[in-house]
Amino acid sequence: MNASPAQLQPSPRRLIVAITGASGVIYGVRALELLRALGGVETHLILSSSGARTLLEETDYSVAQVRELADCVHSPRDIGATVASGSFRTLGMLVAPCSMKTLSGIAHSYNDELVVRAADVCLKERRRVVLLLRETPLHAGHMALMQQATLNGAILMPPVPAFYTRPKTVDEIVTQTVGRALDLFGLELAMVKRWDGGLRGGGDSAAESAASEDSAHNSHNANNATD
């Protein structure tokens, strides 16, 4: 029996954004800002109590201001929230930043609160879960957790800046990193800088020219050394 047009529902564009207690809370805030500017994506925020504390330590945002950036806000203690069920369809979940405690919960499916439960649901439904893990240096236990979370299906994306974009401010670094994280959900933002072949866009020809100049310079130095 074929479904009627009224029964065919387009897939909703919803993204869960969790902000936990690791340093780097601005990554989660920036994700909400960029998603609001992009439009067409319903955002579901889970802000942990540790994340709220870190927010006040690291930024000038209030908790209320961050909550207002999201379309829906869920209590981190509400394991009966919509995002705790696989039947509630989403694009997946971004945890930015991801604390080591949260990583441990996701790696071991320890669903005692909503951040881990929502991530576990996304993983079992084979949806994207991207973790901006903010911790360094790492010991063997951390590495084991990262491996297990990856085996579960999560994507570990430590927010390591890309300097080929020649960022001039910390704000540019944050935006680029968050934009690349949103790439993983198929969400493309115009402000994300893309690799253009290198050497300021000249690609192979520019590389050959630079190599030729370098060779000539080395030859000149060698001649001077024998004079």
PyMOL commands that set and color helices and strands:
alter all, ss='L'
color gray80, all
select helices_A, chain A and resi 5-7+26-38+49-58+63-69+82-84+100-107+114-124+140-152+163-165+170-183+199-201+203-226
alter helices_A, ss='H'
color red, helices_A
select strands_A, chain A and resi 14-19+42-47+72-74+92-98+128-133+155-156
alter strands_A, ss='S'
color yellow, strands_A
deselect
rebuild
show_as cartoon
